[in-house]
């Protein structure tokens, strides 16, 4: 949730001019990828492990 809220609050790339806009957009993409990775980790943590 924190990462999702930082995008509009701390990284308003749509209001910036180049080259800062491109840099902030890359930071936003990084946040989105981190959110996706954390969601995958949370989904996989709930799986039961097979006993071998």
ModelCIF file with pLDDT and N, C-alpha, C, O atoms, coordinates in Angstrom:
data_MODEL
#
_entry.id   MODEL 
#
_entity.id                         1 
_entity.type                       polymer 
_entity.pdbx_number_of_molecules   1 
#
_entity_poly.entity_id                      1 
_entity_poly.type                           'polypeptide(L)' 
_entity_poly.nstd_linkage                   no 
_entity_poly.nstd_monomer                   no 
_entity_poly.pdbx_seq_one_letter_code       
;(UNK)(UNK)(UNK)(UNK)(UNK)(UNK)(UNK)(UNK)(UNK)(UNK)(UNK)(UNK)(UNK)(UNK)(UNK)(UNK)
(UNK)(UNK)(UNK)(UNK)(UNK)(UNK)(UNK)(UNK)(UNK)(UNK)(UNK)(UNK)(UNK)(UNK)(UNK)(UNK)
(UNK)(UNK)(UNK)(UNK)(UNK)(UNK)(UNK)(UNK)(UNK)(UNK)(UNK)(UNK)(UNK)(UNK)(UNK)(UNK)
(UNK)(UNK)(UNK)(UNK)
;
_entity_poly.pdbx_seq_one_letter_code_can   XXXXXXXXXXXXXXXXXXXXXXXXXXXXXXXXXXXXXXXXXXXXXXXXXXXX 
_entity_poly.pdbx_strand_id                 A 
#
loop_
_entity_poly_seq.entity_id 
_entity_poly_seq.num 
_entity_poly_seq.mon_id 
_entity_poly_seq.hetero 
1 1  UNK n 
1 2  UNK n 
1 3  UNK n 
1 4  UNK n 
1 5  UNK n 
1 6  UNK n 
1 7  UNK n 
1 8  UNK n 
1 9  UNK n 
1 10 UNK n 
1 11 UNK n 
1 12 UNK n 
1 13 UNK n 
1 14 UNK n 
1 15 UNK n 
1 16 UNK n 
1 17 UNK n 
1 18 UNK n 
1 19 UNK n 
1 20 UNK n 
1 21 UNK n 
1 22 UNK n 
1 23 UNK n 
1 24 UNK n 
1 25 UNK n 
1 26 UNK n 
1 27 UNK n 
1 28 UNK n 
1 29 UNK n 
1 30 UNK n 
1 31 UNK n 
1 32 UNK n 
1 33 UNK n 
1 34 UNK n 
1 35 UNK n 
1 36 UNK n 
1 37 UNK n 
1 38 UNK n 
1 39 UNK n 
1 40 UNK n 
1 41 UNK n 
1 42 UNK n 
1 43 UNK n 
1 44 UNK n 
1 45 UNK n 
1 46 UNK n 
1 47 UNK n 
1 48 UNK n 
1 49 UNK n 
1 50 UNK n 
1 51 UNK n 
1 52 UNK n 
#
_struct_asym.id          A 
_struct_asym.entity_id   1 
#
loop_
_ma_qa_metric.id 
_ma_qa_metric.mode 
_ma_qa_metric.name 
_ma_qa_metric.software_group_id 
_ma_qa_metric.type 
1 global pLDDT . pLDDT 
2 local  pLDDT . pLDDT 
#
_ma_qa_metric_global.metric_id      1 
_ma_qa_metric_global.metric_value   84.23 
_ma_qa_metric_global.model_id       1 
_ma_qa_metric_global.ordinal_id     1 
#
loop_
_ma_qa_metric_local.label_asym_id 
_ma_qa_metric_local.label_comp_id 
_ma_qa_metric_local.label_seq_id 
_ma_qa_metric_local.metric_id 
_ma_qa_metric_local.metric_value 
_ma_qa_metric_local.model_id 
_ma_qa_metric_local.ordinal_id 
A UNK 1  2 74.00 1 1  
A UNK 2  2 78.00 1 2  
A UNK 3  2 75.00 1 3  
A UNK 4  2 83.00 1 4  
A UNK 5  2 83.00 1 5  
A UNK 6  2 80.00 1 6  
A UNK 7  2 83.00 1 7  
A UNK 8  2 85.00 1 8  
A UNK 9  2 84.00 1 9  
A UNK 10 2 82.00 1 10 
A UNK 11 2 80.00 1 11 
A UNK 12 2 86.00 1 12 
A UNK 13 2 84.00 1 13 
A UNK 14 2 85.00 1 14 
A UNK 15 2 87.00 1 15 
A UNK 16 2 84.00 1 16 
A UNK 17 2 88.00 1 17 
A UNK 18 2 90.00 1 18 
A UNK 19 2 90.00 1 19 
A UNK 20 2 87.00 1 20 
A UNK 21 2 89.00 1 21 
A UNK 22 2 91.00 1 22 
A UNK 23 2 90.00 1 23 
A UNK 24 2 87.00 1 24 
A UNK 25 2 89.00 1 25 
A UNK 26 2 92.00 1 26 
A UNK 27 2 88.00 1 27 
A UNK 28 2 88.00 1 28 
A UNK 29 2 90.00 1 29 
A UNK 30 2 90.00 1 30 
A UNK 31 2 88.00 1 31 
A UNK 32 2 91.00 1 32 
A UNK 33 2 93.00 1 33 
A UNK 34 2 90.00 1 34 
A UNK 35 2 90.00 1 35 
A UNK 36 2 93.00 1 36 
A UNK 37 2 93.00 1 37 
A UNK 38 2 89.00 1 38 
A UNK 39 2 90.00 1 39 
A UNK 40 2 91.00 1 40 
A UNK 41 2 90.00 1 41 
A UNK 42 2 88.00 1 42 
A UNK 43 2 88.00 1 43 
A UNK 44 2 87.00 1 44 
A UNK 45 2 86.00 1 45 
A UNK 46 2 78.00 1 46 
A UNK 47 2 76.00 1 47 
A UNK 48 2 70.00 1 48 
A UNK 49 2 68.00 1 49 
A UNK 50 2 60.00 1 50 
A UNK 51 2 63.00 1 51 
A UNK 52 2 56.00 1 52 
#
loop_
_atom_site.group_PDB 
_atom_site.id 
_atom_site.type_symbol 
_atom_site.label_atom_id 
_atom_site.label_alt_id 
_atom_site.label_comp_id 
_atom_site.label_asym_id 
_atom_site.label_entity_id 
_atom_site.label_seq_id 
_atom_site.pdbx_PDB_ins_code 
_atom_site.Cartn_x 
_atom_site.Cartn_y 
_atom_site.Cartn_z 
_atom_site.occupancy 
_atom_site.B_iso_or_equiv 
_atom_site.pdbx_formal_charge 
_atom_site.auth_seq_id 
_atom_site.auth_comp_id 
_atom_site.auth_asym_id 
_atom_site.auth_atom_id 
_atom_site.pdbx_PDB_model_num 
ATOM 1   N N  . UNK A 1 1  ? 0.829  -1.190  0.000   1.00 74.00 ? 1  UNK A N  1 
ATOM 2   C CA . UNK A 1 1  ? 0.000  0.000   0.000   1.00 74.00 ? 1  UNK A CA 1 
ATOM 3   C C  . UNK A 1 1  ? 0.873  1.254   0.000   1.00 74.00 ? 1  UNK A C  1 
ATOM 4   O O  . UNK A 1 1  ? 0.569  2.229   -0.687  1.00 74.00 ? 1  UNK A O  1 
ATOM 5   N N  . UNK A 1 2  ? 1.953  1.222   0.768   1.00 78.00 ? 2  UNK A N  1 
ATOM 6   C CA . UNK A 1 2  ? 2.829  2.387   0.834   1.00 78.00 ? 2  UNK A CA 1 
ATOM 7   C C  . UNK A 1 2  ? 3.402  2.732   -0.534  1.00 78.00 ? 2  UNK A C  1 
ATOM 8   O O  . UNK A 1 2  ? 3.429  3.898   -0.928  1.00 78.00 ? 2  UNK A O  1 
ATOM 9   N N  . UNK A 1 3  ? 3.858  1.715   -1.252  1.00 75.00 ? 3  UNK A N  1 
ATOM 10  C CA . UNK A 1 3  ? 4.456  1.973   -2.564  1.00 75.00 ? 3  UNK A CA 1 
ATOM 11  C C  . UNK A 1 3  ? 3.433  2.545   -3.539  1.00 75.00 ? 3  UNK A C  1 
ATOM 12  O O  . UNK A 1 3  ? 3.757  3.408   -4.354  1.00 75.00 ? 3  UNK A O  1 
ATOM 13  N N  . UNK A 1 4  ? 2.207  2.064   -3.452  1.00 83.00 ? 4  UNK A N  1 
ATOM 14  C CA . UNK A 1 4  ? 1.162  2.569   -4.352  1.00 83.00 ? 4  UNK A CA 1 
ATOM 15  C C  . UNK A 1 4  ? 0.839  4.035   -4.048  1.00 83.00 ? 4  UNK A C  1 
ATOM 16  O O  . UNK A 1 4  ? 0.543  4.807   -4.960  1.00 83.00 ? 4  UNK A O  1 
ATOM 17  N N  . UNK A 1 5  ? 0.895  4.413   -2.782  1.00 83.00 ? 5  UNK A N  1 
ATOM 18  C CA . UNK A 1 5  ? 0.577  5.795   -2.416  1.00 83.00 ? 5  UNK A CA 1 
ATOM 19  C C  . UNK A 1 5  ? 1.713  6.766   -2.734  1.00 83.00 ? 5  UNK A C  1 
ATOM 20  O O  . UNK A 1 5  ? 1.476  7.963   -2.895  1.00 83.00 ? 5  UNK A O  1 
ATOM 21  N N  . UNK A 1 6  ? 2.921  6.269   -2.823  1.00 80.00 ? 6  UNK A N  1 
ATOM 22  C CA . UNK A 1 6  ? 4.030  7.180   -3.120  1.00 80.00 ? 6  UNK A CA 1 
ATOM 23  C C  . UNK A 1 6  ? 4.027  7.655   -4.568  1.00 80.00 ? 6  UNK A C  1 
ATOM 24  O O  . UNK A 1 6  ? 4.630  8.682   -4.881  1.00 80.00 ? 6  UNK A O  1 
ATOM 25  N N  . UNK A 1 7  ? 3.365  6.934   -5.443  1.00 83.00 ? 7  UNK A N  1 
ATOM 26  C CA . UNK A 1 7  ? 3.376  7.327   -6.859  1.00 83.00 ? 7  UNK A CA 1 
ATOM 27  C C  . UNK A 1 7  ? 2.728  8.697   -7.061  1.00 83.00 ? 7  UNK A C  1 
ATOM 28  O O  . UNK A 1 7  ? 3.390  9.591   -7.587  1.00 83.00 ? 7  UNK A O  1 
ATOM 29  N N  . UNK A 1 8  ? 1.475  8.906   -6.674  1.00 85.00 ? 8  UNK A N  1 
ATOM 30  C CA . UNK A 1 8  ? 0.892  10.237  -6.918  1.00 85.00 ? 8  UNK A CA 1 
ATOM 31  C C  . UNK A 1 8  ? 1.389  11.322  -5.965  1.00 85.00 ? 8  UNK A C  1 
ATOM 32  O O  . UNK A 1 8  ? 1.344  12.507  -6.296  1.00 85.00 ? 8  UNK A O  1 
ATOM 33  N N  . UNK A 1 9  ? 1.863  10.921  -4.780  1.00 84.00 ? 9  UNK A N  1 
ATOM 34  C CA . UNK A 1 9  ? 2.279  11.919  -3.791  1.00 84.00 ? 9  UNK A CA 1 
ATOM 35  C C  . UNK A 1 9  ? 3.707  12.385  -4.025  1.00 84.00 ? 9  UNK A C  1 
ATOM 36  O O  . UNK A 1 9  ? 3.965  13.588  -4.075  1.00 84.00 ? 9  UNK A O  1 
ATOM 37  N N  . UNK A 1 10 ? 4.635  11.450  -4.168  1.00 82.00 ? 10 UNK A N  1 
ATOM 38  C CA . UNK A 1 10 ? 6.051  11.807  -4.223  1.00 82.00 ? 10 UNK A CA 1 
ATOM 39  C C  . UNK A 1 10 ? 6.632  11.841  -5.627  1.00 82.00 ? 10 UNK A C  1 
ATOM 40  O O  . UNK A 1 10 ? 7.716  12.388  -5.831  1.00 82.00 ? 10 UNK A O  1 
ATOM 41  N N  . UNK A 1 11 ? 5.935  11.271  -6.594  1.00 80.00 ? 11 UNK A N  1 
ATOM 42  C CA . UNK A 1 11 ? 6.488  11.197  -7.954  1.00 80.00 ? 11 UNK A CA 1 
ATOM 43  C C  . UNK A 1 11 ? 5.492  11.685  -9.007  1.00 80.00 ? 11 UNK A C  1 
ATOM 44  O O  . UNK A 1 11 ? 5.091  10.906  -9.872  1.00 80.00 ? 11 UNK A O  1 
ATOM 45  N N  . UNK A 1 12 ? 5.090  12.937  -8.956  1.00 86.00 ? 12 UNK A N  1 
ATOM 46  C CA . UNK A 1 12 ? 4.135  13.445  -9.951  1.00 86.00 ? 12 UNK A CA 1 
ATOM 47  C C  . UNK A 1 12 ? 4.833  13.769  -11.278 1.00 86.00 ? 12 UNK A C  1 
ATOM 48  O O  . UNK A 1 12 ? 4.997  14.933  -11.643 1.00 86.00 ? 12 UNK A O  1 
ATOM 49  N N  . UNK A 1 13 ? 5.238  12.712  -11.986 1.00 84.00 ? 13 UNK A N  1 
ATOM 50  C CA . UNK A 1 13 ? 6.016  12.895  -13.217 1.00 84.00 ? 13 UNK A CA 1 
ATOM 51  C C  . UNK A 1 13 ? 5.216  13.613  -14.296 1.00 84.00 ? 13 UNK A C  1 
ATOM 52  O O  . UNK A 1 13 ? 5.811  14.235  -15.175 1.00 84.00 ? 13 UNK A O  1 
ATOM 53  N N  . UNK A 1 14 ? 3.900  13.549  -14.259 1.00 85.00 ? 14 UNK A N  1 
ATOM 54  C CA . UNK A 1 14 ? 3.076  14.182  -15.287 1.00 85.00 ? 14 UNK A CA 1 
ATOM 55  C C  . UNK A 1 14 ? 3.124  15.703  -15.203 1.00 85.00 ? 14 UNK A C  1 
ATOM 56  O O  . UNK A 1 14 ? 2.717  16.379  -16.149 1.00 85.00 ? 14 UNK A O  1 
ATOM 57  N N  . UNK A 1 15 ? 3.612  16.260  -14.092 1.00 87.00 ? 15 UNK A N  1 
ATOM 58  C CA . UNK A 1 15 ? 3.712  17.705  -13.936 1.00 87.00 ? 15 UNK A CA 1 
ATOM 59  C C  . UNK A 1 15 ? 5.116  18.230  -14.204 1.00 87.00 ? 15 UNK A C  1 
ATOM 60  O O  . UNK A 1 15 ? 5.337  19.440  -14.154 1.00 87.00 ? 15 UNK A O  1 
ATOM 61  N N  . UNK A 1 16 ? 6.059  17.357  -14.486 1.00 84.00 ? 16 UNK A N  1 
ATOM 62  C CA . UNK A 1 16 ? 7.461  17.753  -14.639 1.00 84.00 ? 16 UNK A CA 1 
ATOM 63  C C  . UNK A 1 16 ? 7.819  17.925  -16.103 1.00 84.00 ? 16 UNK A C  1 
ATOM 64  O O  . UNK A 1 16 ? 7.108  17.472  -16.999 1.00 84.00 ? 16 UNK A O  1 
ATOM 65  N N  . UNK A 1 17 ? 8.939  18.591  -16.319 1.00 88.00 ? 17 UNK A N  1 
ATOM 66  C CA . UNK A 1 17 ? 9.451  18.727  -17.676 1.00 88.00 ? 17 UNK A CA 1 
ATOM 67  C C  . UNK A 1 17 ? 10.608 17.744  -17.863 1.00 88.00 ? 17 UNK A C  1 
ATOM 68  O O  . UNK A 1 17 ? 11.154 17.212  -16.897 1.00 88.00 ? 17 UNK A O  1 
ATOM 69  N N  . UNK A 1 18 ? 10.958 17.523  -19.102 1.00 90.00 ? 18 UNK A N  1 
ATOM 70  C CA . UNK A 1 18 ? 12.067 16.610  -19.408 1.00 90.00 ? 18 UNK A CA 1 
ATOM 71  C C  . UNK A 1 18 ? 13.367 17.225  -18.930 1.00 90.00 ? 18 UNK A C  1 
ATOM 72  O O  . UNK A 1 18 ? 13.458 18.453  -18.939 1.00 90.00 ? 18 UNK A O  1 
ATOM 73  N N  . UNK A 1 19 ? 14.352 16.503  -18.525 1.00 90.00 ? 19 UNK A N  1 
ATOM 74  C CA . UNK A 1 19 ? 14.509 15.043  -18.412 1.00 90.00 ? 19 UNK A CA 1 
ATOM 75  C C  . UNK A 1 19 ? 14.034 14.483  -17.083 1.00 90.00 ? 19 UNK A C  1 
ATOM 76  O O  . UNK A 1 19 ? 14.078 13.270  -16.877 1.00 90.00 ? 19 UNK A O  1 
ATOM 77  N N  . UNK A 1 20 ? 13.575 15.348  -16.169 1.00 87.00 ? 20 UNK A N  1 
ATOM 78  C CA . UNK A 1 20 ? 13.104 14.862  -14.865 1.00 87.00 ? 20 UNK A CA 1 
ATOM 79  C C  . UNK A 1 20 ? 11.878 13.967  -15.000 1.00 87.00 ? 20 UNK A C  1 
ATOM 80  O O  . UNK A 1 20 ? 11.696 13.036  -14.216 1.00 87.00 ? 20 UNK A O  1 
ATOM 81  N N  . UNK A 1 21 ? 11.041 14.248  -15.991 1.00 89.00 ? 21 UNK A N  1 
ATOM 82  C CA . UNK A 1 21 ? 9.835  13.450  -16.198 1.00 89.00 ? 21 UNK A CA 1 
ATOM 83  C C  . UNK A 1 21 ? 10.182 11.996  -16.481 1.00 89.00 ? 21 UNK A C  1 
ATOM 84  O O  . UNK A 1 21 ? 9.579  11.084  -15.916 1.00 89.00 ? 21 UNK A O  1 
ATOM 85  N N  . UNK A 1 22 ? 11.146 11.786  -17.350 1.00 91.00 ? 22 UNK A N  1 
ATOM 86  C CA . UNK A 1 22 ? 11.544 10.425  -17.707 1.00 91.00 ? 22 UNK A CA 1 
ATOM 87  C C  . UNK A 1 22 ? 12.137 9.697   -16.500 1.00 91.00 ? 22 UNK A C  1 
ATOM 88  O O  . UNK A 1 22 ? 11.818 8.531   -16.269 1.00 91.00 ? 22 UNK A O  1 
ATOM 89  N N  . UNK A 1 23 ? 12.985 10.360  -15.737 1.00 90.00 ? 23 UNK A N  1 
ATOM 90  C CA . UNK A 1 23 ? 13.573 9.740   -14.555 1.00 90.00 ? 23 UNK A CA 1 
ATOM 91  C C  . UNK A 1 23 ? 12.503 9.341   -13.549 1.00 90.00 ? 23 UNK A C  1 
ATOM 92  O O  . UNK A 1 23 ? 12.524 8.222   -13.038 1.00 90.00 ? 23 UNK A O  1 
ATOM 93  N N  . UNK A 1 24 ? 11.575 10.234  -13.261 1.00 87.00 ? 24 UNK A N  1 
ATOM 94  C CA . UNK A 1 24 ? 10.515 9.935   -12.295 1.00 87.00 ? 24 UNK A CA 1 
ATOM 95  C C  . UNK A 1 24 ? 9.598  8.833   -12.812 1.00 87.00 ? 24 UNK A C  1 
ATOM 96  O O  . UNK A 1 24 ? 9.095  8.029   -12.027 1.00 87.00 ? 24 UNK A O  1 
ATOM 97  N N  . UNK A 1 25 ? 9.377  8.787   -14.121 1.00 89.00 ? 25 UNK A N  1 
ATOM 98  C CA . UNK A 1 25 ? 8.561  7.719   -14.694 1.00 89.00 ? 25 UNK A CA 1 
ATOM 99  C C  . UNK A 1 25 ? 9.226  6.362   -14.478 1.00 89.00 ? 25 UNK A C  1 
ATOM 100 O O  . UNK A 1 25 ? 8.545  5.379   -14.188 1.00 89.00 ? 25 UNK A O  1 
ATOM 101 N N  . UNK A 1 26 ? 10.548 6.302   -14.616 1.00 92.00 ? 26 UNK A N  1 
ATOM 102 C CA . UNK A 1 26 ? 11.270 5.059   -14.353 1.00 92.00 ? 26 UNK A CA 1 
ATOM 103 C C  . UNK A 1 26 ? 11.154 4.657   -12.883 1.00 92.00 ? 26 UNK A C  1 
ATOM 104 O O  . UNK A 1 26 ? 11.059 3.470   -12.572 1.00 92.00 ? 26 UNK A O  1 
ATOM 105 N N  . UNK A 1 27 ? 11.160 5.614   -12.001 1.00 88.00 ? 27 UNK A N  1 
ATOM 106 C CA . UNK A 1 27 ? 10.982 5.320   -10.573 1.00 88.00 ? 27 UNK A CA 1 
ATOM 107 C C  . UNK A 1 27 ? 9.584  4.765   -10.327 1.00 88.00 ? 27 UNK A C  1 
ATOM 108 O O  . UNK A 1 27 ? 9.414  3.832   -9.542  1.00 88.00 ? 27 UNK A O  1 
ATOM 109 N N  . UNK A 1 28 ? 8.582  5.337   -10.998 1.00 88.00 ? 28 UNK A N  1 
ATOM 110 C CA . UNK A 1 28 ? 7.213  4.841   -10.863 1.00 88.00 ? 28 UNK A CA 1 
ATOM 111 C C  . UNK A 1 28 ? 7.122  3.408   -11.373 1.00 88.00 ? 28 UNK A C  1 
ATOM 112 O O  . UNK A 1 28 ? 6.481  2.569   -10.739 1.00 88.00 ? 28 UNK A O  1 
ATOM 113 N N  . UNK A 1 29 ? 7.748  3.116   -12.502 1.00 90.00 ? 29 UNK A N  1 
ATOM 114 C CA . UNK A 1 29 ? 7.741  1.747   -13.020 1.00 90.00 ? 29 UNK A CA 1 
ATOM 115 C C  . UNK A 1 29 ? 8.423  0.783   -12.051 1.00 90.00 ? 29 UNK A C  1 
ATOM 116 O O  . UNK A 1 29 ? 7.998  -0.363  -11.904 1.00 90.00 ? 29 UNK A O  1 
ATOM 117 N N  . UNK A 1 30 ? 9.472  1.248   -11.400 1.00 90.00 ? 30 UNK A N  1 
ATOM 118 C CA . UNK A 1 30 ? 10.150 0.418   -10.402 1.00 90.00 ? 30 UNK A CA 1 
ATOM 119 C C  . UNK A 1 30 ? 9.221  0.112   -9.232  1.00 90.00 ? 30 UNK A C  1 
ATOM 120 O O  . UNK A 1 30 ? 9.193  -1.016  -8.740  1.00 90.00 ? 30 UNK A O  1 
ATOM 121 N N  . UNK A 1 31 ? 8.467  1.101   -8.787  1.00 88.00 ? 31 UNK A N  1 
ATOM 122 C CA . UNK A 1 31 ? 7.521  0.889   -7.696  1.00 88.00 ? 31 UNK A CA 1 
ATOM 123 C C  . UNK A 1 31 ? 6.448  -0.111  -8.104  1.00 88.00 ? 31 UNK A C  1 
ATOM 124 O O  . UNK A 1 31 ? 6.067  -0.974  -7.314  1.00 88.00 ? 31 UNK A O  1 
ATOM 125 N N  . UNK A 1 32 ? 5.965  0.002   -9.326  1.00 91.00 ? 32 UNK A N  1 
ATOM 126 C CA . UNK A 1 32 ? 4.932  -0.914  -9.799  1.00 91.00 ? 32 UNK A CA 1 
ATOM 127 C C  . UNK A 1 32 ? 5.472  -2.342  -9.870  1.00 91.00 ? 32 UNK A C  1 
ATOM 128 O O  . UNK A 1 32 ? 4.766  -3.288  -9.520  1.00 91.00 ? 32 UNK A O  1 
ATOM 129 N N  . UNK A 1 33 ? 6.714  -2.503  -10.318 1.00 93.00 ? 33 UNK A N  1 
ATOM 130 C CA . UNK A 1 33 ? 7.293  -3.847  -10.373 1.00 93.00 ? 33 UNK A CA 1 
ATOM 131 C C  . UNK A 1 33 ? 7.513  -4.414  -8.970  1.00 93.00 ? 33 UNK A C  1 
ATOM 132 O O  . UNK A 1 33 ? 7.349  -5.616  -8.761  1.00 93.00 ? 33 UNK A O  1 
ATOM 133 N N  . UNK A 1 34 ? 7.880  -3.572  -8.013  1.00 90.00 ? 34 UNK A N  1 
ATOM 134 C CA . UNK A 1 34 ? 8.019  -4.031  -6.631  1.00 90.00 ? 34 UNK A CA 1 
ATOM 135 C C  . UNK A 1 34 ? 6.677  -4.463  -6.049  1.00 90.00 ? 34 UNK A C  1 
ATOM 136 O O  . UNK A 1 34 ? 6.603  -5.452  -5.320  1.00 90.00 ? 34 UNK A O  1 
ATOM 137 N N  . UNK A 1 35 ? 5.631  -3.735  -6.366  1.00 90.00 ? 35 UNK A N  1 
ATOM 138 C CA . UNK A 1 35 ? 4.297  -4.110  -5.906  1.00 90.00 ? 35 UNK A CA 1 
ATOM 139 C C  . UNK A 1 35 ? 3.932  -5.480  -6.474  1.00 90.00 ? 35 UNK A C  1 
ATOM 140 O O  . UNK A 1 35 ? 3.405  -6.331  -5.757  1.00 90.00 ? 35 UNK A O  1 
ATOM 141 N N  . UNK A 1 36 ? 4.209  -5.692  -7.757  1.00 93.00 ? 36 UNK A N  1 
ATOM 142 C CA . UNK A 1 36 ? 3.918  -6.989  -8.376  1.00 93.00 ? 36 UNK A CA 1 
ATOM 143 C C  . UNK A 1 36 ? 4.717  -8.109  -7.736  1.00 93.00 ? 36 UNK A C  1 
ATOM 144 O O  . UNK A 1 36 ? 4.173  -9.182  -7.476  1.00 93.00 ? 36 UNK A O  1 
ATOM 145 N N  . UNK A 1 37 ? 5.986  -7.883  -7.480  1.00 93.00 ? 37 UNK A N  1 
ATOM 146 C CA . UNK A 1 37 ? 6.812  -8.902  -6.838  1.00 93.00 ? 37 UNK A CA 1 
ATOM 147 C C  . UNK A 1 37 ? 6.341  -9.238  -5.440  1.00 93.00 ? 37 UNK A C  1 
ATOM 148 O O  . UNK A 1 37 ? 6.338  -10.406 -5.049  1.00 93.00 ? 37 UNK A O  1 
ATOM 149 N N  . UNK A 1 38 ? 5.945  -8.232  -4.686  1.00 89.00 ? 38 UNK A N  1 
ATOM 150 C CA . UNK A 1 38 ? 5.434  -8.483  -3.342  1.00 89.00 ? 38 UNK A CA 1 
ATOM 151 C C  . UNK A 1 38 ? 4.105  -9.228  -3.371  1.00 89.00 ? 38 UNK A C  1 
ATOM 152 O O  . UNK A 1 38 ? 3.827  -10.041 -2.489  1.00 89.00 ? 38 UNK A O  1 
ATOM 153 N N  . UNK A 1 39 ? 3.286  -8.954  -4.380  1.00 90.00 ? 39 UNK A N  1 
ATOM 154 C CA . UNK A 1 39 ? 2.023  -9.675  -4.510  1.00 90.00 ? 39 UNK A CA 1 
ATOM 155 C C  . UNK A 1 39 ? 2.270  -11.149 -4.841  1.00 90.00 ? 39 UNK A C  1 
ATOM 156 O O  . UNK A 1 39 ? 1.585  -12.023 -4.312  1.00 90.00 ? 39 UNK A O  1 
ATOM 157 N N  . UNK A 1 40 ? 3.232  -11.426 -5.702  1.00 91.00 ? 40 UNK A N  1 
ATOM 158 C CA . UNK A 1 40 ? 3.575  -12.812 -6.023  1.00 91.00 ? 40 UNK A CA 1 
ATOM 159 C C  . UNK A 1 40 ? 4.123  -13.520 -4.784  1.00 91.00 ? 40 UNK A C  1 
ATOM 160 O O  . UNK A 1 40 ? 3.752  -14.662 -4.511  1.00 91.00 ? 40 UNK A O  1 
ATOM 161 N N  . UNK A 1 41 ? 4.998  -12.857 -4.036  1.00 90.00 ? 41 UNK A N  1 
ATOM 162 C CA . UNK A 1 41 ? 5.548  -13.450 -2.822  1.00 90.00 ? 41 UNK A CA 1 
ATOM 163 C C  . UNK A 1 41 ? 4.449  -13.741 -1.806  1.00 90.00 ? 41 UNK A C  1 
ATOM 164 O O  . UNK A 1 41 ? 4.471  -14.782 -1.149  1.00 90.00 ? 41 UNK A O  1 
ATOM 165 N N  . UNK A 1 42 ? 3.497  -12.838 -1.673  1.00 88.00 ? 42 UNK A N  1 
ATOM 166 C CA . UNK A 1 42 ? 2.396  -13.053 -0.734  1.00 88.00 ? 42 UNK A CA 1 
ATOM 167 C C  . UNK A 1 42 ? 1.520  -14.216 -1.187  1.00 88.00 ? 42 UNK A C  1 
ATOM 168 O O  . UNK A 1 42 ? 1.066  -15.007 -0.360  1.00 88.00 ? 42 UNK A O  1 
ATOM 169 N N  . UNK A 1 43 ? 1.282  -14.326 -2.479  1.00 88.00 ? 43 UNK A N  1 
ATOM 170 C CA . UNK A 1 43 ? 0.456  -15.418 -2.991  1.00 88.00 ? 43 UNK A CA 1 
ATOM 171 C C  . UNK A 1 43 ? 1.151  -16.761 -2.801  1.00 88.00 ? 43 UNK A C  1 
ATOM 172 O O  . UNK A 1 43 ? 0.506  -17.749 -2.453  1.00 88.00 ? 43 UNK A O  1 
ATOM 173 N N  . UNK A 1 44 ? 2.439  -16.801 -3.024  1.00 87.00 ? 44 UNK A N  1 
ATOM 174 C CA . UNK A 1 44 ? 3.167  -18.061 -2.897  1.00 87.00 ? 44 UNK A CA 1 
ATOM 175 C C  . UNK A 1 44 ? 3.416  -18.453 -1.448  1.00 87.00 ? 44 UNK A C  1 
ATOM 176 O O  . UNK A 1 44 ? 3.621  -19.632 -1.160  1.00 87.00 ? 44 UNK A O  1 
ATOM 177 N N  . UNK A 1 45 ? 3.402  -17.509 -0.545  1.00 86.00 ? 45 UNK A N  1 
ATOM 178 C CA . UNK A 1 45 ? 3.669  -17.832 0.861   1.00 86.00 ? 45 UNK A CA 1 
ATOM 179 C C  . UNK A 1 45 ? 2.517  -18.591 1.490   1.00 86.00 ? 45 UNK A C  1 
ATOM 180 O O  . UNK A 1 45 ? 2.709  -19.269 2.499   1.00 86.00 ? 45 UNK A O  1 
ATOM 181 N N  . UNK A 1 46 ? 1.340  -18.495 0.928   1.00 78.00 ? 46 UNK A N  1 
ATOM 182 C CA . UNK A 1 46 ? 0.191  -19.180 1.468   1.00 78.00 ? 46 UNK A CA 1 
ATOM 183 C C  . UNK A 1 46 ? 0.056  -20.621 1.006   1.00 78.00 ? 46 UNK A C  1 
ATOM 184 O O  . UNK A 1 46 ? -0.804 -21.349 1.501   1.00 78.00 ? 46 UNK A O  1 
ATOM 185 N N  . UNK A 1 47 ? 0.888  -21.043 0.068   1.00 76.00 ? 47 UNK A N  1 
ATOM 186 C CA . UNK A 1 47 ? 0.815  -22.411 -0.438  1.00 76.00 ? 47 UNK A CA 1 
ATOM 187 C C  . UNK A 1 47 ? 1.416  -23.383 0.565   1.00 76.00 ? 47 UNK A C  1 
ATOM 188 O O  . UNK A 1 47 ? 2.386  -23.065 1.253   1.00 76.00 ? 47 UNK A O  1 
ATOM 189 N N  . UNK A 1 48 ? 0.839  -24.547 0.636   1.00 70.00 ? 48 UNK A N  1 
ATOM 190 C CA . UNK A 1 48 ? 1.389  -25.585 1.509   1.00 70.00 ? 48 UNK A CA 1 
ATOM 191 C C  . UNK A 1 48 ? 2.557  -26.249 0.791   1.00 70.00 ? 48 UNK A C  1 
ATOM 192 O O  . UNK A 1 48 ? 2.510  -26.487 -0.416  1.00 70.00 ? 48 UNK A O  1 
ATOM 193 N N  . UNK A 1 49 ? 3.588  -26.536 1.543   1.00 68.00 ? 49 UNK A N  1 
ATOM 194 C CA . UNK A 1 49 ? 4.762  -27.173 0.967   1.00 68.00 ? 49 UNK A CA 1 
ATOM 195 C C  . UNK A 1 49 ? 4.558  -28.696 0.932   1.00 68.00 ? 49 UNK A C  1 
ATOM 196 O O  . UNK A 1 49 ? 4.022  -29.288 1.869   1.00 68.00 ? 49 UNK A O  1 
ATOM 197 N N  . UNK A 1 50 ? 4.994  -29.301 -0.155  1.00 60.00 ? 50 UNK A N  1 
ATOM 198 C CA . UNK A 1 50 ? 4.889  -30.764 -0.278  1.00 60.00 ? 50 UNK A CA 1 
ATOM 199 C C  . UNK A 1 50 ? 5.958  -31.421 0.576   1.00 60.00 ? 50 UNK A C  1 
ATOM 200 O O  . UNK A 1 50 ? 7.114  -30.999 0.581   1.00 60.00 ? 50 UNK A O  1 
ATOM 201 N N  . UNK A 1 51 ? 5.568  -32.438 1.283   1.00 63.00 ? 51 UNK A N  1 
ATOM 202 C CA . UNK A 1 51 ? 6.532  -33.177 2.108   1.00 63.00 ? 51 UNK A CA 1 
ATOM 203 C C  . UNK A 1 51 ? 7.112  -34.292 1.260   1.00 63.00 ? 51 UNK A C  1 
ATOM 204 O O  . UNK A 1 51 ? 6.372  -35.127 0.739   1.00 63.00 ? 51 UNK A O  1 
ATOM 205 N N  . UNK A 1 52 ? 8.423  -34.312 1.119   1.00 56.00 ? 52 UNK A N  1 
ATOM 206 C CA . UNK A 1 52 ? 9.078  -35.328 0.305   1.00 56.00 ? 52 UNK A CA 1 
ATOM 207 C C  . UNK A 1 52 ? 9.623  -36.430 1.156   1.00 56.00 ? 52 UNK A C  1 
ATOM 208 O O  . UNK A 1 52 ? 10.211 -37.378 0.635   1.00 56.00 ? 52 UNK A O  1 
#
